[in-house]
């Protein structure tokens, strides 16, 4: 006779109760809600820059990085063609240019002509642009593309990392953080905590 499958290996701790409705409201399909801060990066797919907030490391050896791209974006079309990309991390002082990259479509507008400050450089290992003012850049070759209903998850193998010496110290760097909708903030001074 098969044993019943339990969701938890151990029983829940005493006193754990269902979430009370007077404390929490519930929603379905409200991806925009939460105002959880996410660092905004500038993705360059080939020559096309795009602001992204849905991105993360996904593997250590080899180092891989993933970015979610909306299927309606011009960058998505370029990704389907197998074009290389870079992930560029800029300080919050360049937020205005980052917003320009997110507002316009690269097949209709040359965003590089609209930017106030940031400038392109040619990446060394991949066929894509990178941003001169970045504090950190990942040069990536496409490893895998997972197509979802309205976004695709682009996973890249990081071929080369660029960084500006002395500029990435936790107590110095201030990244722009997307809080949802049109809300942005920046991280405050970092502190080390040891358990």
C-alpha positions in Angstrom: 0.0 0.0 0.0 1.4 3.4 -1.0 2.0 6.0 1.7 0.0 9.2 1.5 2.0 12.1 0.1 2.3 15.0 2.6 3.2 18.5 1.5 5.4 18.9 4.6 8.0 16.5 5.9 7.4 17.8 9.5 4.1 18.9 11.0 3.7 22.7 11.1 4.8 24.4 14.3 2.1 24.9 17.0 0.1 28.0 16.7 0.3 28.3 12.9 -3.1 29.3 11.7 -4.6 30.2 8.2 -4.0 33.8 7.2 -6.9 35.9 8.8 -9.0 37.8 6.2 -9.0 40.9 8.4 -5.2 41.0 8.1 -4.7 40.1 4.4 -6.7 40.7 1.2 -6.3 38.2 -1.6 -6.0 38.7 -5.3 -5.4 36.6 -8.4 -3.3 37.7 -11.4 -2.1 41.0 -9.9 1.5 40.7 -10.9 2.0 44.5 -10.5 1.0 44.6 -6.9 3.5 44.3 -4.0 5.9 47.2 -4.7 8.8 44.8 -4.1 12.0 46.7 -5.1 13.9 45.1 -8.0 17.1 46.5 -9.5 16.6 48.0 -12.9 19.2 47.0 -15.5 19.7 48.0 -19.1 19.6 45.0 -21.5 21.2 45.4 -24.9 20.1 42.8 -27.3 22.5 43.4 -30.2 22.4 47.2 -30.5 18.9 47.6 -29.0 18.7 48.8 -25.3 15.8 47.8 -23.1 15.1 48.6 -19.4 14.4 45.4 -17.4 13.5 44.7 -13.8 12.8 41.0 -14.0 16.2 39.4 -14.1 18.4 37.1 -11.9 21.4 34.8 -11.8 20.4 31.2 -12.5 23.6 29.1 -12.4 27.1 29.3 -10.9 29.2 26.9 -13.0 29.0 28.0 -15.8 27.6 31.4 -14.7 24.3 32.0 -16.3 21.9 34.9 -16.1 18.2 35.1 -16.9 16.0 38.0 -18.1 12.2 38.1 -18.7 11.3 40.0 -21.9 7.7 40.8 -22.9 6.8 39.2 -26.2 5.6 42.5 -27.7 9.0 44.1 -27.3 11.3 44.6 -30.3 14.1 43.0 -28.2 12.0 39.8 -28.1 12.0 39.6 -31.9 15.8 40.0 -31.8 16.1 37.3 -29.2 14.2 34.9 -31.4 16.9 35.5 -34.0 19.5 34.3 -31.6 21.2 37.6 -31.1 23.7 38.1 -28.2 23.1 40.4 -25.3 24.6 42.3 -22.4 23.2 43.1 -19.0 24.3 46.5 -17.8 24.0 47.7 -14.2 24.0 51.5 -13.9 23.8 53.8 -10.8 20.5 55.6 -10.1 21.9 58.8 -11.5 21.1 57.5 -15.0 17.5 56.6 -14.2 16.2 59.1 -16.8 18.0 57.4 -19.6 17.0 54.0 -18.3 13.3 55.1 -18.5 13.8 56.3 -22.1 15.1 52.7 -22.9 11.9 51.3 -21.4 9.5 53.8 -23.0 10.4 53.5 -26.7 10.5 50.7 -29.2 13.9 50.1 -30.9 12.3 49.3 -34.3 10.7 52.7 -34.3 13.2 54.9 -32.6 17.0 55.1 -32.2 17.1 55.2 -28.4 20.8 56.0 -28.4 20.0 59.4 -30.0 17.5 60.1 -27.2 19.7 59.3 -24.3 21.0 62.4 -22.4 24.2 60.8 -21.0 24.8 57.1 -21.6 26.9 56.0 -24.6 27.4 52.6 -26.3 30.6 50.5 -26.4 31.2 47.4 -28.4 31.3 44.3 -26.2 34.5 42.2 -26.4 33.2 38.6 -26.6 29.6 38.9 -27.9 28.0 40.7 -30.8 26.2 43.4 -28.8 26.6 46.8 -27.3 27.3 47.5 -23.7 26.9 50.8 -21.8 30.0 52.9 -21.0 28.6 54.3 -17.8 27.8 50.9 -16.3 29.3 49.8 -13.0 28.9 46.1 -13.9 28.3 44.4 -17.3 27.6 40.8 -18.2 28.4 39.8 -21.8 26.1 36.9 -22.6 25.6 34.3 -25.3 22.1 32.8 -25.6 21.9 29.5 -23.8 18.1 28.8 -23.7 14.8 30.6 -24.3 11.7 29.5 -22.5 8.6 30.9 -24.0 5.7 31.8 -21.7 2.3 33.2 -22.5 3.3 36.9 -22.5 7.0 36.9 -21.7 10.0 34.7 -22.6 12.7 33.8 -20.1 16.1 34.4 -21.8 18.9 32.5 -20.2 22.4 33.5 -21.2 25.8 32.1 -20.5 28.0 34.9 -19.1 31.1 35.0 -21.3 32.8 38.0 -19.8 32.2 40.4 -16.8 33.3 44.0 -16.8 33.3 46.1 -13.6 34.5 49.5 -12.5 37.1 49.1 -9.8 36.2 50.6 -6.4 32.7 51.5 -7.6 30.9 48.3 -6.5 31.5 48.6 -2.8 28.2 48.0 -1.0 28.5 51.2 1.0 28.9 53.2 -2.2 26.7 51.9 -5.0 23.1 53.1 -5.4 21.1 51.2 -7.9 17.7 52.3 -9.2 15.0 50.0 -7.8 11.6 49.5 -9.6 8.8 49.3 -7.0 6.0 48.6 -9.5 4.1 50.9 -11.9 5.9 54.3 -12.1 7.5 54.0 -8.6 11.2 53.9 -8.2 13.6 54.1 -5.2 17.2 53.5 -4.5 19.0 51.3 -2.0 20.3 53.0 1.1 23.8 52.4 2.7 24.4 48.7 3.0 25.4 47.1 6.4 27.0 43.7 7.0 25.1 41.4 9.3 26.7 38.3 10.7 24.6 35.6 12.3 
